[in-house]
Amino acid sequence: MYAMAGGIFMIGAAYAMVPLYRILCQATGVGGTAVAGKTEKVEMMKPVRDRPIVIRFSAEKYASMQWNFKPQQTEVKVVPGETALAFYKATNPTDKPIIGISTYSIEPWEAGQYFNKIQCFCFEEQRLNPKEEVDMPVFFFIDPEFMEDPFMDKVEEIMLSYTFFEAKDSDKLPYPGFPTPKVEAL
């Protein structure tokens, strides 16, 4: 029972951290979040062909989320300095529209600084109408600087995991430093 409560707390805490992740990660690129200027780097990169890395994909959803959500491929092989495209599929099997929002993680955590997403669906609300199914792309690359980090010498696999949560108006949290809008009773 305590383990289940702890798991629920951790998932709820992860969803509650979405605004903070959005501010921190999009500003700094922490954890592989796309940052302005990355496209110029992509144009100048040279792939390191002698170091293939397996990227594995995982999909989770919060217990109350009614979508079906899964990666369309279990893994791809890339080399540092090469772009890759992967897809996740989300389906709303219900008879009502559902808005979801996702967070992600990269393991090993230390590899996150080299995992760069050019395009992805994380931290953006996704609305799926009843019975709607969508493909969600993740366009990414492993920074060639990965090769220069001695802590990455033995890293042969990286796991990219997404977790979807149902976004509800009552769950929207204010950004730190911004006033909370007042809701007046009717």
Rosetta constraint file for C-alpha pairs under 8 A:
AtomPair CA 1 CA 5 HARMONIC 6.24 0.50
AtomPair CA 2 CA 6 HARMONIC 6.03 0.50
AtomPair CA 3 CA 7 HARMONIC 6.14 0.50
AtomPair CA 4 CA 8 HARMONIC 6.18 0.50
AtomPair CA 5 CA 9 HARMONIC 6.08 0.50
AtomPair CA 6 CA 10 HARMONIC 6.13 0.50
AtomPair CA 7 CA 11 HARMONIC 6.24 0.50
AtomPair CA 8 CA 12 HARMONIC 6.05 0.50
AtomPair CA 9 CA 13 HARMONIC 5.90 0.50
AtomPair CA 10 CA 14 HARMONIC 6.10 0.50
AtomPair CA 11 CA 15 HARMONIC 6.38 0.50
AtomPair CA 11 CA 62 HARMONIC 7.08 0.50
AtomPair CA 12 CA 16 HARMONIC 6.13 0.50
AtomPair CA 13 CA 17 HARMONIC 6.16 0.50
AtomPair CA 14 CA 18 HARMONIC 6.85 0.50
AtomPair CA 14 CA 103 HARMONIC 7.53 0.50
AtomPair CA 15 CA 103 HARMONIC 7.31 0.50
AtomPair CA 15 CA 165 HARMONIC 7.02 0.50
AtomPair CA 16 CA 171 HARMONIC 7.99 0.50
AtomPair CA 16 CA 173 HARMONIC 7.26 0.50
AtomPair CA 17 CA 21 HARMONIC 5.99 0.50
AtomPair CA 18 CA 22 HARMONIC 5.98 0.50
AtomPair CA 18 CA 103 HARMONIC 6.94 0.50
AtomPair CA 18 CA 123 HARMONIC 6.55 0.50
AtomPair CA 19 CA 23 HARMONIC 6.33 0.50
AtomPair CA 19 CA 173 HARMONIC 7.08 0.50
AtomPair CA 19 CA 174 HARMONIC 7.41 0.50
AtomPair CA 19 CA 175 HARMONIC 5.84 0.50
AtomPair CA 20 CA 24 HARMONIC 6.06 0.50
AtomPair CA 20 CA 175 HARMONIC 7.14 0.50
AtomPair CA 20 CA 176 HARMONIC 7.49 0.50
AtomPair CA 21 CA 25 HARMONIC 5.46 0.50
AtomPair CA 21 CA 26 HARMONIC 7.74 0.50
AtomPair CA 22 CA 26 HARMONIC 5.67 0.50
AtomPair CA 22 CA 123 HARMONIC 6.59 0.50
AtomPair CA 23 CA 27 HARMONIC 6.11 0.50
AtomPair CA 24 CA 28 HARMONIC 6.14 0.50
AtomPair CA 24 CA 29 HARMONIC 7.88 0.50
AtomPair CA 24 CA 30 HARMONIC 7.32 0.50
AtomPair CA 25 CA 29 HARMONIC 5.01 0.50
AtomPair CA 25 CA 30 HARMONIC 4.84 0.50
AtomPair CA 25 CA 31 HARMONIC 6.80 0.50
AtomPair CA 25 CA 32 HARMONIC 7.94 0.50
AtomPair CA 25 CA 33 HARMONIC 5.76 0.50
AtomPair CA 26 CA 30 HARMONIC 7.58 0.50
AtomPair CA 26 CA 33 HARMONIC 5.88 0.50
AtomPair CA 26 CA 34 HARMONIC 6.55 0.50
AtomPair CA 26 CA 35 HARMONIC 6.02 0.50
AtomPair CA 27 CA 35 HARMONIC 6.85 0.50
AtomPair CA 28 CA 35 HARMONIC 7.04 0.50
AtomPair CA 29 CA 33 HARMONIC 4.74 0.50
AtomPair CA 29 CA 34 HARMONIC 5.95 0.50
AtomPair CA 29 CA 35 HARMONIC 5.52 0.50
AtomPair CA 29 CA 113 HARMONIC 7.45 0.50
AtomPair CA 29 CA 116 HARMONIC 7.83 0.50
AtomPair CA 30 CA 112 HARMONIC 7.07 0.50
AtomPair CA 30 CA 113 HARMONIC 6.00 0.50
AtomPair CA 31 CA 105 HARMONIC 7.32 0.50
AtomPair CA 31 CA 106 HARMONIC 6.89 0.50
AtomPair CA 31 CA 109 HARMONIC 7.69 0.50
AtomPair CA 31 CA 112 HARMONIC 4.37 0.50
AtomPair CA 31 CA 113 HARMONIC 5.51 0.50
AtomPair CA 31 CA 115 HARMONIC 7.12 0.50
AtomPair CA 31 CA 116 HARMONIC 7.98 0.50
AtomPair CA 32 CA 106 HARMONIC 8.00 0.50
AtomPair CA 32 CA 112 HARMONIC 5.24 0.50
AtomPair CA 32 CA 113 HARMONIC 5.72 0.50
AtomPair CA 32 CA 114 HARMONIC 6.61 0.50
AtomPair CA 32 CA 115 HARMONIC 4.61 0.50
AtomPair CA 32 CA 116 HARMONIC 4.29 0.50
AtomPair CA 32 CA 117 HARMONIC 5.74 0.50
AtomPair CA 33 CA 116 HARMONIC 6.03 0.50
AtomPair CA 33 CA 117 HARMONIC 5.55 0.50
AtomPair CA 33 CA 118 HARMONIC 7.83 0.50
AtomPair CA 34 CA 38 HARMONIC 6.99 0.50
AtomPair CA 34 CA 116 HARMONIC 5.94 0.50
AtomPair CA 34 CA 117 HARMONIC 4.92 0.50
AtomPair CA 34 CA 118 HARMONIC 5.19 0.50
AtomPair CA 34 CA 119 HARMONIC 7.03 0.50
AtomPair CA 35 CA 118 HARMONIC 7.95 0.50
AtomPair CA 37 CA 41 HARMONIC 6.91 0.50
AtomPair CA 38 CA 42 HARMONIC 6.32 0.50
AtomPair CA 38 CA 118 HARMONIC 7.30 0.50
AtomPair CA 39 CA 43 HARMONIC 6.50 0.50
AtomPair CA 39 CA 118 HARMONIC 7.39 0.50
AtomPair CA 40 CA 44 HARMONIC 6.71 0.50
AtomPair CA 41 CA 45 HARMONIC 6.15 0.50
AtomPair CA 42 CA 81 HARMONIC 7.50 0.50
AtomPair CA 42 CA 83 HARMONIC 7.81 0.50
AtomPair CA 45 CA 81 HARMONIC 5.34 0.50
AtomPair CA 45 CA 82 HARMONIC 7.59 0.50
AtomPair CA 45 CA 144 HARMONIC 7.41 0.50
AtomPair CA 46 CA 81 HARMONIC 5.43 0.50
AtomPair CA 46 CA 82 HARMONIC 7.41 0.50
AtomPair CA 46 CA 144 HARMONIC 7.71 0.50
AtomPair CA 47 CA 79 HARMONIC 6.26 0.50
AtomPair CA 47 CA 80 HARMONIC 5.67 0.50
AtomPair CA 47 CA 81 HARMONIC 4.09 0.50
AtomPair CA 47 CA 82 HARMONIC 5.18 0.50
AtomPair CA 47 CA 144 HARMONIC 7.28 0.50
AtomPair CA 48 CA 79 HARMONIC 5.83 0.50
AtomPair CA 48 CA 80 HARMONIC 5.45 0.50
AtomPair CA 48 CA 81 HARMONIC 6.25 0.50
AtomPair CA 48 CA 82 HARMONIC 7.93 0.50
AtomPair CA 48 CA 144 HARMONIC 7.03 0.50
AtomPair CA 49 CA 79 HARMONIC 5.88 0.50
AtomPair CA 49 CA 80 HARMONIC 7.69 0.50
AtomPair CA 50 CA 79 HARMONIC 7.65 0.50
AtomPair CA 51 CA 79 HARMONIC 5.72 0.50
AtomPair CA 51 CA 80 HARMONIC 7.16 0.50
AtomPair CA 52 CA 77 HARMONIC 6.24 0.50
AtomPair CA 52 CA 78 HARMONIC 5.53 0.50
AtomPair CA 52 CA 79 HARMONIC 4.54 0.50
AtomPair CA 52 CA 80 HARMONIC 7.50 0.50
AtomPair CA 52 CA 156 HARMONIC 7.44 0.50
AtomPair CA 53 CA 77 HARMONIC 5.56 0.50
AtomPair CA 53 CA 78 HARMONIC 5.39 0.50
AtomPair CA 53 CA 79 HARMONIC 5.82 0.50
AtomPair CA 53 CA 80 HARMONIC 7.81 0.50
AtomPair CA 53 CA 155 HARMONIC 7.81 0.50
AtomPair CA 53 CA 156 HARMONIC 5.06 0.50
AtomPair CA 53 CA 157 HARMONIC 5.59 0.50
AtomPair CA 53 CA 158 HARMONIC 7.37 0.50
AtomPair CA 54 CA 75 HARMONIC 6.53 0.50
AtomPair CA 54 CA 76 HARMONIC 5.80 0.50
AtomPair CA 54 CA 77 HARMONIC 4.53 0.50
AtomPair CA 54 CA 78 HARMONIC 6.50 0.50
AtomPair CA 54 CA 156 HARMONIC 6.28 0.50
AtomPair CA 54 CA 157 HARMONIC 4.66 0.50
AtomPair CA 54 CA 158 HARMONIC 6.36 0.50
AtomPair CA 55 CA 75 HARMONIC 5.35 0.50
AtomPair CA 55 CA 76 HARMONIC 5.34 0.50
AtomPair CA 55 CA 77 HARMONIC 6.09 0.50
AtomPair CA 55 CA 78 HARMONIC 7.29 0.50
AtomPair CA 55 CA 157 HARMONIC 5.76 0.50
AtomPair CA 55 CA 158 HARMONIC 4.90 0.50
AtomPair CA 55 CA 159 HARMONIC 5.80 0.50
AtomPair CA 55 CA 160 HARMONIC 7.07 0.50
AtomPair CA 56 CA 74 HARMONIC 5.75 0.50
AtomPair CA 56 CA 75 HARMONIC 4.26 0.50
AtomPair CA 56 CA 76 HARMONIC 6.75 0.50
AtomPair CA 56 CA 157 HARMONIC 7.17 0.50
AtomPair CA 56 CA 158 HARMONIC 6.16 0.50
AtomPair CA 56 CA 159 HARMONIC 4.70 0.50
AtomPair CA 56 CA 160 HARMONIC 6.14 0.50
AtomPair CA 57 CA 71 HARMONIC 6.22 0.50
AtomPair CA 57 CA 73 HARMONIC 7.20 0.50
AtomPair CA 57 CA 74 HARMONIC 5.37 0.50
AtomPair CA 57 CA 75 HARMONIC 5.92 0.50
AtomPair CA 57 CA 159 HARMONIC 5.87 0.50
AtomPair CA 57 CA 160 HARMONIC 5.05 0.50
AtomPair CA 57 CA 161 HARMONIC 5.88 0.50
AtomPair CA 58 CA 70 HARMONIC 7.23 0.50
AtomPair CA 58 CA 71 HARMONIC 6.44 0.50
AtomPair CA 58 CA 74 HARMONIC 7.47 0.50
AtomPair CA 58 CA 159 HARMONIC 7.25 0.50
AtomPair CA 58 CA 160 HARMONIC 6.23 0.50
AtomPair CA 58 CA 161 HARMONIC 4.49 0.50
AtomPair CA 58 CA 162 HARMONIC 6.39 0.50
AtomPair CA 59 CA 69 HARMONIC 6.35 0.50
AtomPair CA 59 CA 70 HARMONIC 5.12 0.50
AtomPair CA 59 CA 71 HARMONIC 6.23 0.50
AtomPair CA 59 CA 161 HARMONIC 5.74 0.50
AtomPair CA 59 CA 162 HARMONIC 5.11 0.50
AtomPair CA 59 CA 163 HARMONIC 6.01 0.50
AtomPair CA 60 CA 69 HARMONIC 7.14 0.50
AtomPair CA 60 CA 70 HARMONIC 7.62 0.50
AtomPair CA 60 CA 161 HARMONIC 7.49 0.50
AtomPair CA 60 CA 162 HARMONIC 6.15 0.50
AtomPair CA 60 CA 163 HARMONIC 4.53 0.50
AtomPair CA 60 CA 164 HARMONIC 6.48 0.50
AtomPair CA 61 CA 65 HARMONIC 6.15 0.50
AtomPair CA 61 CA 67 HARMONIC 7.96 0.50
AtomPair CA 61 CA 69 HARMONIC 7.25 0.50
AtomPair CA 61 CA 163 HARMONIC 4.96 0.50
AtomPair CA 61 CA 164 HARMONIC 4.59 0.50
AtomPair CA 61 CA 165 HARMONIC 6.10 0.50
AtomPair CA 62 CA 163 HARMONIC 7.03 0.50
AtomPair CA 62 CA 164 HARMONIC 6.25 0.50
AtomPair CA 62 CA 165 HARMONIC 5.32 0.50
AtomPair CA 62 CA 166 HARMONIC 7.72 0.50
AtomPair CA 64 CA 165 HARMONIC 7.82 0.50
AtomPair CA 64 CA 166 HARMONIC 7.39 0.50
AtomPair CA 65 CA 100 HARMONIC 7.97 0.50
AtomPair CA 65 CA 164 HARMONIC 7.30 0.50
AtomPair CA 65 CA 165 HARMONIC 5.81 0.50
AtomPair CA 65 CA 166 HARMONIC 5.38 0.50
AtomPair CA 66 CA 92 HARMONIC 6.95 0.50
AtomPair CA 66 CA 93 HARMONIC 7.47 0.50
AtomPair CA 66 CA 94 HARMONIC 7.39 0.50
AtomPair CA 67 CA 90 HARMONIC 6.52 0.50
AtomPair CA 67 CA 91 HARMONIC 5.47 0.50
AtomPair CA 67 CA 92 HARMONIC 4.72 0.50
AtomPair CA 67 CA 93 HARMONIC 6.50 0.50
AtomPair CA 67 CA 94 HARMONIC 7.99 0.50
AtomPair CA 68 CA 89 HARMONIC 7.93 0.50
AtomPair CA 68 CA 90 HARMONIC 5.60 0.50
AtomPair CA 68 CA 91 HARMONIC 5.04 0.50
AtomPair CA 68 CA 92 HARMONIC 6.50 0.50
AtomPair CA 68 CA 93 HARMONIC 7.36 0.50
AtomPair CA 69 CA 88 HARMONIC 7.19 0.50
AtomPair CA 69 CA 89 HARMONIC 5.71 0.50
AtomPair CA 69 CA 90 HARMONIC 4.47 0.50
AtomPair CA 69 CA 91 HARMONIC 6.51 0.50
AtomPair CA 69 CA 164 HARMONIC 7.99 0.50
AtomPair CA 70 CA 88 HARMONIC 5.62 0.50
AtomPair CA 70 CA 89 HARMONIC 5.51 0.50
AtomPair CA 70 CA 90 HARMONIC 6.74 0.50
AtomPair CA 71 CA 87 HARMONIC 6.13 0.50
AtomPair CA 71 CA 88 HARMONIC 4.07 0.50
AtomPair CA 71 CA 89 HARMONIC 6.09 0.50
AtomPair CA 72 CA 86 HARMONIC 7.54 0.50
AtomPair CA 72 CA 87 HARMONIC 5.54 0.50
AtomPair CA 72 CA 88 HARMONIC 5.24 0.50
AtomPair CA 72 CA 89 HARMONIC 6.35 0.50
AtomPair CA 73 CA 86 HARMONIC 7.24 0.50
AtomPair CA 73 CA 87 HARMONIC 7.21 0.50
AtomPair CA 73 CA 88 HARMONIC 7.89 0.50
AtomPair CA 76 CA 86 HARMONIC 7.97 0.50
AtomPair CA 78 CA 82 HARMONIC 6.46 0.50
AtomPair CA 78 CA 83 HARMONIC 7.62 0.50
AtomPair CA 78 CA 84 HARMONIC 6.94 0.50
AtomPair CA 78 CA 141 HARMONIC 7.97 0.50
AtomPair CA 78 CA 142 HARMONIC 7.85 0.50
AtomPair CA 79 CA 142 HARMONIC 7.07 0.50
AtomPair CA 80 CA 141 HARMONIC 6.95 0.50
AtomPair CA 80 CA 142 HARMONIC 4.68 0.50
AtomPair CA 80 CA 143 HARMONIC 5.60 0.50
AtomPair CA 80 CA 144 HARMONIC 4.70 0.50
AtomPair CA 80 CA 145 HARMONIC 7.97 0.50
AtomPair CA 80 CA 146 HARMONIC 6.93 0.50
AtomPair CA 80 CA 147 HARMONIC 7.52 0.50
AtomPair CA 81 CA 141 HARMONIC 6.39 0.50
AtomPair CA 81 CA 142 HARMONIC 5.84 0.50
AtomPair CA 81 CA 143 HARMONIC 5.56 0.50
AtomPair CA 81 CA 144 HARMONIC 4.93 0.50
AtomPair CA 82 CA 141 HARMONIC 5.72 0.50
AtomPair CA 82 CA 142 HARMONIC 6.89 0.50
AtomPair CA 83 CA 139 HARMONIC 7.10 0.50
AtomPair CA 83 CA 140 HARMONIC 5.59 0.50
AtomPair CA 83 CA 141 HARMONIC 4.49 0.50
AtomPair CA 83 CA 142 HARMONIC 7.54 0.50
AtomPair CA 84 CA 139 HARMONIC 5.80 0.50
AtomPair CA 84 CA 140 HARMONIC 5.47 0.50
AtomPair CA 84 CA 141 HARMONIC 6.13 0.50
AtomPair CA 85 CA 137 HARMONIC 6.84 0.50
AtomPair CA 85 CA 138 HARMONIC 5.74 0.50
AtomPair CA 85 CA 139 HARMONIC 4.49 0.50
AtomPair CA 85 CA 140 HARMONIC 6.47 0.50
AtomPair CA 86 CA 137 HARMONIC 5.79 0.50
AtomPair CA 86 CA 138 HARMONIC 5.23 0.50
AtomPair CA 86 CA 139 HARMONIC 6.53 0.50
AtomPair CA 87 CA 135 HARMONIC 6.21 0.50
AtomPair CA 87 CA 136 HARMONIC 5.38 0.50
AtomPair CA 87 CA 137 HARMONIC 4.47 0.50
AtomPair CA 87 CA 138 HARMONIC 6.02 0.50
AtomPair CA 88 CA 135 HARMONIC 5.77 0.50
AtomPair CA 88 CA 136 HARMONIC 5.01 0.50
AtomPair CA 88 CA 137 HARMONIC 6.44 0.50
AtomPair CA 88 CA 138 HARMONIC 7.92 0.50
AtomPair CA 89 CA 133 HARMONIC 7.11 0.50
AtomPair CA 89 CA 134 HARMONIC 5.78 0.50
AtomPair CA 89 CA 135 HARMONIC 4.64 0.50
AtomPair CA 89 CA 136 HARMONIC 6.00 0.50
AtomPair CA 90 CA 133 HARMONIC 5.67 0.50
AtomPair CA 90 CA 134 HARMONIC 5.49 0.50
AtomPair CA 90 CA 135 HARMONIC 6.58 0.50
AtomPair CA 90 CA 136 HARMONIC 7.47 0.50
AtomPair CA 91 CA 128 HARMONIC 7.42 0.50
AtomPair CA 91 CA 131 HARMONIC 6.75 0.50
AtomPair CA 91 CA 132 HARMONIC 5.77 0.50
AtomPair CA 91 CA 133 HARMONIC 4.20 0.50
AtomPair CA 91 CA 134 HARMONIC 6.52 0.50
AtomPair CA 92 CA 97 HARMONIC 7.68 0.50
AtomPair CA 92 CA 98 HARMONIC 7.23 0.50
AtomPair CA 92 CA 128 HARMONIC 6.04 0.50
AtomPair CA 92 CA 129 HARMONIC 6.80 0.50
AtomPair CA 92 CA 130 HARMONIC 5.84 0.50
AtomPair CA 92 CA 131 HARMONIC 5.07 0.50
AtomPair CA 92 CA 132 HARMONIC 5.50 0.50
AtomPair CA 92 CA 133 HARMONIC 6.44 0.50
AtomPair CA 93 CA 130 HARMONIC 6.48 0.50
AtomPair CA 93 CA 131 HARMONIC 4.79 0.50
AtomPair CA 93 CA 132 HARMONIC 7.36 0.50
AtomPair CA 94 CA 130 HARMONIC 5.46 0.50
AtomPair CA 94 CA 131 HARMONIC 6.12 0.50
AtomPair CA 95 CA 130 HARMONIC 4.69 0.50
AtomPair CA 95 CA 131 HARMONIC 6.81 0.50
AtomPair CA 96 CA 129 HARMONIC 6.54 0.50
AtomPair CA 96 CA 130 HARMONIC 5.00 0.50
AtomPair CA 97 CA 127 HARMONIC 6.88 0.50
AtomPair CA 97 CA 128 HARMONIC 5.66 0.50
AtomPair CA 97 CA 129 HARMONIC 4.21 0.50
AtomPair CA 97 CA 130 HARMONIC 5.24 0.50
AtomPair CA 98 CA 127 HARMONIC 5.78 0.50
AtomPair CA 98 CA 128 HARMONIC 5.54 0.50
AtomPair CA 98 CA 129 HARMONIC 6.55 0.50
AtomPair CA 98 CA 130 HARMONIC 7.80 0.50
AtomPair CA 98 CA 166 HARMONIC 7.01 0.50
AtomPair CA 98 CA 167 HARMONIC 7.94 0.50
AtomPair CA 99 CA 125 HARMONIC 6.30 0.50
AtomPair CA 99 CA 126 HARMONIC 5.41 0.50
AtomPair CA 99 CA 127 HARMONIC 4.23 0.50
AtomPair CA 99 CA 128 HARMONIC 6.30 0.50
AtomPair CA 99 CA 166 HARMONIC 5.87 0.50
AtomPair CA 99 CA 167 HARMONIC 5.45 0.50
AtomPair CA 99 CA 168 HARMONIC 7.40 0.50
AtomPair CA 100 CA 125 HARMONIC 5.57 0.50
AtomPair CA 100 CA 126 HARMONIC 5.16 0.50
AtomPair CA 100 CA 127 HARMONIC 6.38 0.50
AtomPair CA 100 CA 164 HARMONIC 6.21 0.50
AtomPair CA 100 CA 165 HARMONIC 5.45 0.50
AtomPair CA 100 CA 166 HARMONIC 4.39 0.50
AtomPair CA 100 CA 167 HARMONIC 5.05 0.50
AtomPair CA 101 CA 122 HARMONIC 6.90 0.50
AtomPair CA 101 CA 123 HARMONIC 5.82 0.50
AtomPair CA 101 CA 124 HARMONIC 5.83 0.50
AtomPair CA 101 CA 125 HARMONIC 4.74 0.50
AtomPair CA 101 CA 126 HARMONIC 6.16 0.50
AtomPair CA 101 CA 164 HARMONIC 5.56 0.50
AtomPair CA 101 CA 165 HARMONIC 5.46 0.50
AtomPair CA 101 CA 166 HARMONIC 6.38 0.50
AtomPair CA 101 CA 167 HARMONIC 6.03 0.50
AtomPair CA 102 CA 121 HARMONIC 7.42 0.50
AtomPair CA 102 CA 122 HARMONIC 5.00 0.50
AtomPair CA 102 CA 123 HARMONIC 5.49 0.50
AtomPair CA 102 CA 124 HARMONIC 7.20 0.50
AtomPair CA 102 CA 125 HARMONIC 7.81 0.50
AtomPair CA 102 CA 162 HARMONIC 6.36 0.50
AtomPair CA 102 CA 163 HARMONIC 5.32 0.50
AtomPair CA 102 CA 164 HARMONIC 4.24 0.50
AtomPair CA 102 CA 165 HARMONIC 6.10 0.50
AtomPair CA 103 CA 122 HARMONIC 5.58 0.50
AtomPair CA 103 CA 123 HARMONIC 6.06 0.50
AtomPair CA 103 CA 162 HARMONIC 5.74 0.50
AtomPair CA 103 CA 163 HARMONIC 5.48 0.50
AtomPair CA 103 CA 164 HARMONIC 6.70 0.50
AtomPair CA 104 CA 122 HARMONIC 6.83 0.50
AtomPair CA 104 CA 160 HARMONIC 7.12 0.50
AtomPair CA 104 CA 161 HARMONIC 5.40 0.50
AtomPair CA 104 CA 162 HARMONIC 4.27 0.50
AtomPair CA 104 CA 163 HARMONIC 6.15 0.50
AtomPair CA 105 CA 109 HARMONIC 7.80 0.50
AtomPair CA 105 CA 159 HARMONIC 7.98 0.50
AtomPair CA 105 CA 160 HARMONIC 6.02 0.50
AtomPair CA 105 CA 161 HARMONIC 5.28 0.50
AtomPair CA 105 CA 162 HARMONIC 6.60 0.50
AtomPair CA 106 CA 111 HARMONIC 7.23 0.50
AtomPair CA 106 CA 112 HARMONIC 5.66 0.50
AtomPair CA 106 CA 158 HARMONIC 6.90 0.50
AtomPair CA 106 CA 159 HARMONIC 5.56 0.50
AtomPair CA 106 CA 160 HARMONIC 4.88 0.50
AtomPair CA 106 CA 161 HARMONIC 6.43 0.50
AtomPair CA 107 CA 111 HARMONIC 6.78 0.50
AtomPair CA 107 CA 112 HARMONIC 7.19 0.50
AtomPair CA 107 CA 158 HARMONIC 5.64 0.50
AtomPair CA 107 CA 159 HARMONIC 5.07 0.50
AtomPair CA 107 CA 160 HARMONIC 6.85 0.50
AtomPair CA 108 CA 112 HARMONIC 7.27 0.50
AtomPair CA 108 CA 158 HARMONIC 6.35 0.50
AtomPair CA 108 CA 159 HARMONIC 7.24 0.50
AtomPair CA 111 CA 115 HARMONIC 6.49 0.50
AtomPair CA 111 CA 146 HARMONIC 7.82 0.50
AtomPair CA 111 CA 152 HARMONIC 7.19 0.50
AtomPair CA 111 CA 158 HARMONIC 7.34 0.50
AtomPair CA 112 CA 116 HARMONIC 7.82 0.50
AtomPair CA 114 CA 142 HARMONIC 5.40 0.50
AtomPair CA 114 CA 143 HARMONIC 4.92 0.50
AtomPair CA 114 CA 144 HARMONIC 7.85 0.50
AtomPair CA 114 CA 145 HARMONIC 7.18 0.50
AtomPair CA 114 CA 146 HARMONIC 5.89 0.50
AtomPair CA 115 CA 140 HARMONIC 7.16 0.50
AtomPair CA 115 CA 141 HARMONIC 6.13 0.50
AtomPair CA 115 CA 142 HARMONIC 4.83 0.50
AtomPair CA 115 CA 143 HARMONIC 6.52 0.50
AtomPair CA 116 CA 140 HARMONIC 5.46 0.50
AtomPair CA 116 CA 141 HARMONIC 5.37 0.50
AtomPair CA 116 CA 142 HARMONIC 6.13 0.50
AtomPair CA 116 CA 143 HARMONIC 6.95 0.50
AtomPair CA 117 CA 138 HARMONIC 6.93 0.50
AtomPair CA 117 CA 139 HARMONIC 5.86 0.50
AtomPair CA 117 CA 140 HARMONIC 4.21 0.50
AtomPair CA 117 CA 141 HARMONIC 6.61 0.50
AtomPair CA 118 CA 138 HARMONIC 7.67 0.50
AtomPair CA 118 CA 139 HARMONIC 5.41 0.50
AtomPair CA 118 CA 140 HARMONIC 5.32 0.50
AtomPair CA 118 CA 141 HARMONIC 7.74 0.50
AtomPair CA 119 CA 137 HARMONIC 7.30 0.50
AtomPair CA 119 CA 138 HARMONIC 5.63 0.50
AtomPair CA 119 CA 139 HARMONIC 5.03 0.50
AtomPair CA 119 CA 140 HARMONIC 7.00 0.50
AtomPair CA 120 CA 136 HARMONIC 7.49 0.50
AtomPair CA 120 CA 137 HARMONIC 6.01 0.50
AtomPair CA 120 CA 138 HARMONIC 4.53 0.50
AtomPair CA 120 CA 139 HARMONIC 6.50 0.50
AtomPair CA 121 CA 136 HARMONIC 6.59 0.50
AtomPair CA 121 CA 137 HARMONIC 7.20 0.50
AtomPair CA 121 CA 138 HARMONIC 7.22 0.50
AtomPair CA 122 CA 162 HARMONIC 7.85 0.50
AtomPair CA 125 CA 167 HARMONIC 7.34 0.50
AtomPair CA 128 CA 132 HARMONIC 5.72 0.50
AtomPair CA 128 CA 133 HARMONIC 7.31 0.50
AtomPair CA 128 CA 134 HARMONIC 7.96 0.50
AtomPair CA 142 CA 146 HARMONIC 7.09 0.50
AtomPair CA 144 CA 148 HARMONIC 7.85 0.50
AtomPair CA 145 CA 149 HARMONIC 6.89 0.50
AtomPair CA 146 CA 152 HARMONIC 6.54 0.50
AtomPair CA 147 CA 152 HARMONIC 7.11 0.50
AtomPair CA 147 CA 153 HARMONIC 7.36 0.50
AtomPair CA 149 CA 153 HARMONIC 7.08 0.50
AtomPair CA 167 CA 171 HARMONIC 6.48 0.50
AtomPair CA 167 CA 172 HARMONIC 7.47 0.50
AtomPair CA 168 CA 172 HARMONIC 6.80 0.50
AtomPair CA 174 CA 178 HARMONIC 6.53 0.50
AtomPair CA 174 CA 179 HARMONIC 7.18 0.50
AtomPair CA 174 CA 180 HARMONIC 5.85 0.50
